[in-house]
Amino acid sequence: MPMCTDSNEIGTDASNLWTIDERLAFHDYLASDKTLKSMPITGSDSTRVPDLLATRLVGSPVLAAEG
């Protein structure tokens, strides 16, 4: 997934995250290295920047972080 982009900005062929986890190929929204505040799906005012944020087709967010 290109850094500082989201799935609204790039095409589906611009990332190959399915090689890490096949479920990442099927998402509603996917973002990489953007602030939580800049993501339209979060409704957050936080300036924290996750490496990757994805929502599943069922609408539940998937968030993985160190620590």
C-alpha positions as CSV (number, residue, x, y, z in Angstrom):
1,M,0.0,0.0,0.0
2,P,1.6,3.3,-1.0
3,M,2.3,5.6,2.0
4,C,0.0,8.5,2.9
5,T,-2.8,7.2,0.6
6,D,-6.2,5.6,1.1
7,S,-8.4,3.4,-1.0
8,N,-10.4,6.5,-2.2
9,E,-7.2,7.8,-3.9
10,I,-5.7,4.7,-5.5
11,G,-6.9,1.8,-7.6
12,T,-7.2,-1.7,-6.3
13,D,-4.1,-2.7,-8.3
14,A,-1.9,-0.3,-6.5
15,S,-1.5,-2.5,-3.4
16,N,-0.7,-6.1,-2.9
17,L,-1.6,-6.5,0.8
18,W,-3.4,-9.8,0.0
19,T,0.0,-11.4,0.1
20,I,0.2,-10.6,3.8
21,D,-3.5,-11.5,4.6
22,E,-6.0,-12.4,2.0
23,R,-8.8,-10.6,3.9
24,L,-7.1,-7.3,3.1
25,A,-8.1,-7.7,-0.5
26,F,-11.7,-7.3,0.5
27,H,-12.2,-4.1,2.3
28,D,-14.5,-1.0,2.4
29,Y,-11.8,1.4,3.3
30,L,-8.0,1.1,3.5
31,A,-5.5,3.7,4.5
32,S,-1.7,3.8,5.1
33,D,0.3,6.3,7.1
34,K,-2.5,8.9,7.4
35,T,-3.6,10.7,10.6
36,L,-6.8,9.3,12.2
37,K,-8.2,12.8,11.9
38,S,-7.7,12.8,8.1
39,M,-9.6,9.5,7.6
40,P,-13.3,10.1,6.9
41,I,-14.4,6.9,8.6
42,T,-12.9,7.5,12.0
43,G,-14.6,10.7,13.2
44,S,-11.5,11.2,15.4
45,D,-9.5,14.4,16.2
46,S,-6.4,12.4,16.9
47,T,-3.2,13.1,15.0
48,R,-1.8,9.6,15.6
49,V,-0.7,7.8,12.4
50,P,-1.3,4.0,12.1
51,D,0.8,2.1,9.6
52,L,-2.4,0.6,8.2
53,L,-6.1,0.9,8.9
54,A,-8.8,-1.2,7.2
55,T,-12.5,-1.8,7.5
56,R,-14.0,-5.1,6.6
57,L,-17.0,-5.6,4.4
58,V,-19.1,-6.2,7.5
59,G,-18.2,-2.7,8.8
60,S,-16.1,-3.6,11.8
61,P,-12.7,-1.9,11.8
62,V,-9.5,-3.9,11.9
63,L,-6.6,-2.1,13.6
64,A,-3.2,-3.6,14.3
65,A,-0.4,-1.7,16.2
66,E,2.8,-2.4,18.0
67,G,2.4,-2.4,21.7
